[in-house]
Amino acid sequence: MSQKKTDINKEYLDSKDLMLFVEVEQGVEGVTEELCRDIVRKYEPSVEGRERGYLSIDGFTHYLLSSECHIFDPQHKRVCQDMTQPLSHYYINSSHNASLLEDHYWGSSDISSYVRALRMGCRSLEVVVWDGPDCEPVVYVGSSVASQLAFSKVLDVINQYAFESSEFPLILCLVTHCSVPQQRVMAQHMKKILGDKLHLEPPSPDELYLPSPEKLRLCKELSDLVSLCKSVQFRDFELSKREQKHWEICSFNEVDANRFANEYPEDFVCYNKRFLSRVYPTPMRIDASNMNPQDFWKCGCQIVAMNYQTPGLMMDLNLGWFRQNGNCGYVLRPSIMRDEVSYFSANARDSLPGVSAQLLHIKVISGQNLPKPRGSAAKGDVVEPYIYVEIHGIPADCAEQRTKTVSQNGDNPIFDESFEFQINLPELAVLRFVVLDDDYIGDEFIGQYTIPFECLQPGYRHVPLQSLTGEFLSKGTKKKWDWA
């Protein structure tokens, strides 16, 4: 951090200096002296400074590391998008095999996995149901037959936690392997346990689109898409355009979805303007690894089902993406993917007609109190950190840059490096910071933070770091950026 001096002996900011900094450097509008005096009262550690109304270097540091200088725009911490569009116009935070704790082969089913997914903002849960003893349906996946969960108990948990993190519809994707008698038991349990939270109104044949999340919300409403969407098999895009009803949904194995994305990128985008599509991992992922959700978001696929039990880059992208719009589990897709008259190819590798590209300038300044990577065998006792700055989005936007390694300094490493990225589709771009240790044997990962481009605040901003499993570390890194 550079010292702010307004005369030869002045090493502090008074309210006017602070107002200039907040307004010019931080890009905050409507700044008043009273607001700046309040900042001094909150962050200045010395009594004298608070009484005289100035911010010392320590106070300024406290302010820069506070939530007020967080990278994430607080406007996006609440629902701030139009929620009255058809359901097919939103990305929906989705879980695959939600009952599993680990992989498909060794993993056991556990009721807490549903709680965790719902608390993380999931709005589409897959529930795999089989015939159970005593005519009671059970839930399990793959070889986890030894840890079966009673279907009724799963519904109890869903009923309790469905709207703890979001008031918008929860979609239950029921994968039913049950006999007809046990299917009847399933229906009875759903009506009894979920009651009036179930959406049972049939779709209107006169409508062209599904209803909106706002219309389905109705305070505390659970959207069971059995009443809204009938699962049908996809055949081809031309046939779907002629014959598929707006309440019919197709599920795509990721292999098929990838093929459509590569061979028919424009058709796939147009298909998803009207219909809901769900993409699920290939059964070959027995280790419960995750596909890259951006591969399918760029095609407009709304429901990309993720293995929530498996951390890593792909899950970081998913959770980071759905931080926006109040973490309600619904994110409005880019307008170019919704407008009937617009044209967009999922494999665009250049600027897009009708979309204003933006230039992102990032300066990585410093870090604070970076821990050693978990599970690593270090060659030394001190972290030697470096940072990757990654852009994820359409192919034209995907890029990464790396800072130099700062030798033997995990307490306050100074990077002082600048990068520049052109963002051609800002509405779909995600920025990810990864901090790694160059002095390691084994695991080099220290922490990461992932944020949608649209949620960035300009100016000097603090970036909190998260561990591999999502817990926030005590400190993070400081950066400055702006875009044009």
Protein Blocks (a to p, Z undefined) as FASTA:
>chain_A
ZZddfbfklccdcfklmmmmmmmmnopghiafklmmmmmmmmmmbfklmmnopacfklmm
mmmmmmklgfbdfklmpcfbdfkbcfklpccdddehklbmbdfklpccdfklmmmmmmno
pabdcddddddehhiacddehjllmmcccfklmmmmmmmmmmmmbcbdcddddddfbdfk
lmmmmmmmmmmmnmmmpcfbdcdfkbmbdcdfklmnnopacddfklmpccdddfbfmlmm
mmmcfkbccdddfklmmmmmmmmmmlmmmmmmmmccdddddfklmnopacdfklmmmnop
abdcddfklgcjklmmmmmmmmgghinopacddfklmmmkbccdfkbcbdcehiacdddd
dddfbdehiacdehiacfbfbdcddddddddddfklgccddddddehiaklpcfkpacdd
ddfblmlgccddddddfbbghjfbfbdcdddfklpcedjdddddddfkopacfbdcdddd
ddZZ
